[in-house]
Amino acid sequence: LQGLAVVGIGLVAMRLEGTAAGWAVIGLLVVFSLARGLSSVASKDVLGKTVAKTRRGRLTGWSASAAGLVSLGVGGLLLLPADGPEGAGLLAMLLAGAGALWFAAALVYARIPEFPGETAGGGNAVTEALARLRLLAEDAPFRRFVVARSLLLCSALSAPFYVLLARERIGGEHWLLGLFVLSAGLASLLAAPFWGRFADRSSRQVMVLGGAISGGMGAVIALADQLAPGLLATAWFVPLAYFILSIAHDGVRVGRKTYIVDLAGGNKRTDYVAVSNTVIGVVLLVTGLVGLLTPIVGTGGVILILSVMGLGGAALSAALPEVQ
């Protein structure tokens, strides 16, 4: 489903224009997001059943590193000068390639031996999530994890504002997006294996460190926006900050994925992931509105608000119980 949605977006890029193209892309993104939620619930259950507890972090880390290598290639292509129809054609080609990767992933996943056991109690992810929201009231460690994860969304939510800030200060040069994709890809390639090994020792501490770095980097960017705006206009400063943010985001992702799979056992995994994803969806809808503050506090101010969220998430993660 994810592959079909992405290929569909590529076809939209080639065939449609204007409002029709915009609504078609939004509709396909909805399909993609729903499929991603289904994949999230299923993949973590398979991970818990097929990979030993002390190896899950490394698996997540190395897979993120491989994805970073692919991102480097995509970022390099985006550096090529391409405007108008030529640019749309390049994006369509990249989206078609991404869709093909999802189809290949589906074929590989079909060959994973899913061992018997811990398979009872399955059902529709949305229905199961709504029926089990009481876990938030009854399960204190899980509730604290969900709150911490919600605050740690800062590492993901901040990223578009880094790009927006660079466009404001540097301009809309065609190579800018490619530079940010390269930064993110290089960060995953280099840092994700480290985070994975670290997560197998303490996924809680990985969440703490990732949240602290992302929050601290946001504070640095906001400070530079106020005191040294000329620094933000250089071609290297914001992409370098984005590189550090991407390292932190990889830590948050690897840490939280490993933590929730290790925290849950048996059928609880499906419940934990489904409920957590449902709550995060609601939180994203609310925190996404922070962008409306941009005309009032500026892009740097929004990044500062999100950095405070990240630091709060790091503090709450420090209070989580270890799951080793």
Secondary structure, 3 states (H helix, E strand, C coil): CHHHHHHHHHHHHHHCCHHHHHHHHHHHHHHHHHHHHHHHHHHHHHHHHHCCHHHHHHHHHHHHHHHHHHHHHHHHHHCCCCCHHHHHHHHHHHHHHHHHHHHHHHHHHCCCCCCCCCCCCCCCHHHHHHHCCCHHHHCHHHHHHHHHHHHCCHHHHHHHHHHHHHHHHHCCCCHHHHHHHHHHHHHHHHHHHHHHHHHHHHHHHHHHHHHHHHHHHHHHHHHHHHHCHHHHCCCCHHHHHHHHHHHHHHHHHHHHHHHHHHHCCCCHHHHHHHHHHHHHHHHHHHHHHHHHHHHHHHHHHHHHHHHHHHHHHHHHHHCCCCCC
